[in-house]
Amino acid sequence: MPYGNTPWQRTINLPTSGRFVEENHYVTQSDKFDNQVAWPKMITENIQQHLQRSFLLYQSFDPKMTFEELYSKKWNKEWTPEEGGHFGQGSVGEVQRSELTPEDEMWFMCMMWASESKPKRGTKFLLTANNKSVVVIAGYETGPSSKDHIGGITREVHAWLGTNPNSLIKVGLLKNQEQKTGPVVCK
């Protein structure tokens, strides 16, 4: 993968630990836009409705969290950049609009998958840090291209784990793929 002008490659065997950037938001099957178009035309178009829905879902796990605390940064209030597609779109194209639910989008992970190792859409992984665990969904996005980070996760995942992009987070493929996304208690 390119990093600046220098190609690079790495192999990661799971489970492992690494740092995760904070991803912007991805369009779900519940998001609606002006003129019934499938994707936002601007990086903030109708993001407030998306954030309110995500916040209410998040509060069911952490009732003390406030909206301002959860989405305190400017980029927390934007769709993922268009990068050759549409704002809010991952690397799988139009199918994301029909498959990605609001409940799964907030517990979302991406990594810099090689084409032959990208997981099937909806594959679940377990992330753990600070004695907390969360089931995340993957397979909808590839990235980031940073050598310093092994993947990207949503603001909600970082908030739940009490982490930031400099924190080490353990990641592994979830054995029980039927488990719902979101916080879990591991024994």
LINKALIN-V460807 format. One record per residue. N is the residue number from 1. RES is the residue in one small letter. PSI is psi in degrees with one decimal (999 if undefined). Layout:
N,RES,PSI / N,RES,PSI
This chain:
1,m,145.3 / 2,p,140.8 / 3,y,102.4 / 4,g,-123.8 / 5,n,4.7 / 6,t,119.3 / 7,p,146.7 / 8,w,163.8 / 9,q,147.5 / 10,r,155.8 / 11,t,132.1 / 12,i,129.0 / 13,n,130.7 / 14,l,146.8 / 15,p,154.7 / 16,t,175.2 / 17,s,146.8 / 18,g,-178.7 / 19,r,147.5 / 20,f,127.7 / 21,v,166.9 / 22,e,115.9 / 23,e,152.1 / 24,n,-170.8 / 25,h,151.1 / 26,y,143.0 / 27,v,136.8 / 28,t,176.1 / 29,q,-16.0 / 30,s,-9.8 / 31,d,135.4 / 32,k,148.8 / 33,f,163.4 / 34,d,144.6 / 35,n,22.6 / 36,q,26.6 / 37,v,156.3 / 38,a,-25.9 / 39,w,151.9 / 40,p,146.3 / 41,k,-17.7 / 42,m,156.6 / 43,i,-16.6 / 44,t,4.5 / 45,e,120.6 / 46,n,22.1 / 47,i,-29.2 / 48,q,-40.2 / 49,q,-41.8 / 50,h,-46.3 / 51,l,-41.4 / 52,q,-43.3 / 53,r,-46.5 / 54,s,-41.2 / 55,f,-45.3 / 56,l,-38.7 / 57,l,-43.6 / 58,y,-39.6 / 59,q,-23.5 / 60,s,-20.5 / 61,f,-28.4 / 62,d,80.8 / 63,p,-20.3 / 64,k,-13.6 / 65,m,138.6 / 66,t,158.0 / 67,f,-45.1 / 68,e,-34.4 / 69,e,-42.6 / 70,l,-42.8 / 71,y,61.1 / 72,s,-20.4 / 73,k,155.0 / 74,k,-45.0 / 75,w,-13.5 / 76,n,-14.1 / 77,k,33.5 / 78,e,153.1 / 79,w,158.7 / 80,t,143.8 / 81,p,156.4 / 82,e,-35.1 / 83,e,53.4 / 84,g,-9.5 / 85,g,-124.6 / 86,h,158.1 / 87,f,137.9 / 88,g,4.9 / 89,q,134.3 / 90,g,-163.4 / 91,s,5.5 / 92,v,-0.4 / 93,g,-148.1 / 94,e,-27.3 / 95,v,-25.6 / 96,q,-39.5 / 97,r,-30.8 / 98,s,-21.4 / 99,e,-37.7 / 100,l,114.8 / 101,t,159.4 / 102,p,-37.7 / 103,e,-36.7 / 104,d,-35.4 / 105,e,-35.8 / 106,m,-16.9 / 107,w,67.9 / 108,f,141.3 / 109,m,145.6 / 110,c,157.3 / 111,m,168.6 / 112,m,75.1 / 113,w,140.2 / 114,a,152.6 / 115,s,-35.2 / 116,e,-8.7 / 117,s,-0.1 / 118,k,127.7 / 119,p,157.5 / 120,k,144.2 / 121,r,131.5 / 122,g,-0.4 / 123,t,138.3 / 124,k,143.9 / 125,f,157.8 / 126,l,125.6 / 127,l,138.9 / 128,t,135.6 / 129,a,148.9 / 130,n,37.8 / 131,n,25.2 / 132,k,150.8 / 133,s,151.6 / 134,v,139.1 / 135,v,127.0 / 136,v,159.9 / 137,i,146.0 / 138,a,178.3 / 139,g,0.0 / 140,y,-13.1 / 141,e,150.5 / 142,t,134.7 / 143,g,176.9 / 144,p,169.6 / 145,s,13.7 / 146,s,133.0 / 147,k,-20.8 / 148,d,-13.0 / 149,h,142.0 / 150,i,-10.5 / 151,g,-169.2 / 152,g,144.9 / 153,i,162.6 / 154,t,165.8 / 155,r,-39.1 / 156,e,-38.6 / 157,v,-48.6 / 158,h,-43.3 / 159,a,-45.8 / 160,w,-43.2 / 161,l,-12.1 / 162,g,36.5 / 163,t,175.1 / 164,n,178.7 / 165,p,-11.2 / 166,n,-4.1 / 167,s,149.3 / 168,l,129.5 / 169,i,132.6 / 170,k,136.6 / 171,v,137.5 / 172,g,155.6 / 173,l,132.8 / 174,l,129.7 / 175,k,-44.9 / 176,n,94.0 / 177,q,-6.8 / 178,e,-12.9 / 179,q,138.3 / 180,k,153.3 / 181,t,155.3 / 182,g,-180.0 / 183,p,141.6 / 184,v,158.1 / 185,v,121.1 / 186,c,141.4 / 187,k,999
